[in-house]
Amino acid sequence: MSESITTLDELLNDPMIQLVMERDHVRAADLRMLLEKARNRAVDVDSRLDQPVVVPPAHIVASSCLKQWLYR
């Protein structure tokens, strides 16, 4: 691929990409849907960055994970 491919449409129209997608049984519509979902999730995460993250104190985390640590 060259650096001139800048859009998803250009990428999906690349013959090599089409061959790989055909081999892997991937449809362009499915790939677009997957990328759309990922973009929407990223937007959701960005919108939540303004809100404080509540993390429990270390002793609470440690007590809840104690069995996992002891019985590995």
C-alpha positions as a Markdown table, in Angstrom:
| # | Residue | x | y | z |
|---|---|---|---|---|
| 1 | Met | 0.0 | 0.0 | 0.0 |
| 2 | Ser | 1.1 | 3.5 | -0.5 |
| 3 | Glu | 0.8 | 6.5 | 1.7 |
| 4 | Ser | -1.7 | 8.1 | -0.7 |
| 5 | Ile | -4.6 | 5.9 | 0.6 |
| 6 | Thr | -6.4 | 8.2 | 3.0 |
| 7 | Thr | -10.0 | 7.1 | 3.2 |
| 8 | Leu | -11.8 | 3.9 | 4.0 |
| 9 | Asp | -13.4 | 3.9 | 0.5 |
| 10 | Glu | -9.9 | 4.0 | -1.1 |
| 11 | Leu | -8.7 | 1.3 | 1.2 |
| 12 | Leu | -11.6 | -1.0 | 0.5 |
| 13 | Asn | -11.2 | -0.4 | -3.2 |
| 14 | Asp | -7.6 | -1.6 | -3.1 |
| 15 | Pro | -7.3 | -4.9 | -5.0 |
| 16 | Met | -5.0 | -6.5 | -2.5 |
| 17 | Ile | -7.3 | -5.6 | 0.4 |
| 18 | Gln | -10.3 | -7.0 | -1.6 |
| 19 | Leu | -8.4 | -10.3 | -2.1 |
| 20 | Val | -7.6 | -10.6 | 1.6 |
| 21 | Met | -11.2 | -9.7 | 2.6 |
| 22 | Glu | -12.5 | -12.3 | 0.1 |
| 23 | Arg | -10.1 | -15.0 | 1.5 |
| 24 | Asp | -11.2 | -14.2 | 5.1 |
| 25 | His | -14.9 | -14.0 | 4.2 |
| 26 | Val | -15.1 | -10.3 | 5.3 |
| 27 | Arg | -17.7 | -8.1 | 3.7 |
| 28 | Ala | -17.2 | -4.4 | 3.3 |
| 29 | Ala | -20.5 | -3.6 | 4.9 |
| 30 | Asp | -19.7 | -5.7 | 8.0 |
| 31 | Leu | -16.3 | -4.0 | 8.3 |
| 32 | Arg | -17.9 | -0.6 | 8.1 |
| 33 | Met | -20.4 | -1.5 | 10.8 |
| 34 | Leu | -17.6 | -2.7 | 13.0 |
| 35 | Leu | -15.7 | 0.5 | 12.5 |
| 36 | Glu | -18.8 | 2.6 | 13.2 |
| 37 | Lys | -19.4 | 0.8 | 16.5 |
| 38 | Ala | -15.8 | 1.3 | 17.5 |
| 39 | Arg | -16.0 | 5.0 | 16.6 |
| 40 | Asn | -19.2 | 5.4 | 18.7 |
| 41 | Arg | -17.6 | 3.7 | 21.7 |
| 42 | Ala | -14.6 | 6.0 | 21.4 |
| 43 | Val | -16.9 | 9.0 | 21.3 |
| 44 | Asp | -18.7 | 7.6 | 24.4 |
| 45 | Val | -15.4 | 7.2 | 26.2 |
| 46 | Asp | -14.3 | 10.7 | 25.3 |
| 47 | Ser | -17.6 | 12.2 | 26.6 |
| 48 | Arg | -17.1 | 10.3 | 29.9 |
| 49 | Leu | -13.5 | 11.7 | 30.4 |
| 50 | Asp | -14.9 | 14.8 | 32.0 |
| 51 | Gln | -16.5 | 12.8 | 34.8 |
| 52 | Pro | -14.3 | 11.7 | 37.8 |
| 53 | Val | -13.4 | 8.1 | 38.0 |
| 54 | Val | -14.3 | 6.5 | 41.3 |
| 55 | Val | -11.6 | 4.0 | 42.3 |
| 56 | Pro | -12.1 | 2.1 | 45.6 |
| 57 | Pro | -9.3 | 2.4 | 48.2 |
| 58 | Ala | -6.4 | -0.1 | 47.8 |
| 59 | His | -7.4 | -2.1 | 50.9 |
| 60 | Ile | -10.9 | -2.8 | 49.4 |
| 61 | Val | -9.4 | -3.9 | 46.1 |
| 62 | Ala | -6.9 | -6.1 | 48.0 |
| 63 | Ser | -9.5 | -7.8 | 50.1 |
| 64 | Ser | -11.7 | -8.5 | 47.1 |
| 65 | Cys | -8.8 | -10.0 | 45.2 |
| 66 | Leu | -7.1 | -11.9 | 48.1 |
| 67 | Lys | -8.5 | -15.3 | 47.1 |
| 68 | Gln | -7.3 | -14.9 | 43.5 |
| 69 | Trp | -3.8 | -14.0 | 44.7 |
| 70 | Leu | -3.5 | -16.8 | 47.2 |
| 71 | Tyr | -4.8 | -19.6 | 45.1 |
| 72 | Arg | -2.9 | -19.1 | 41.8 |
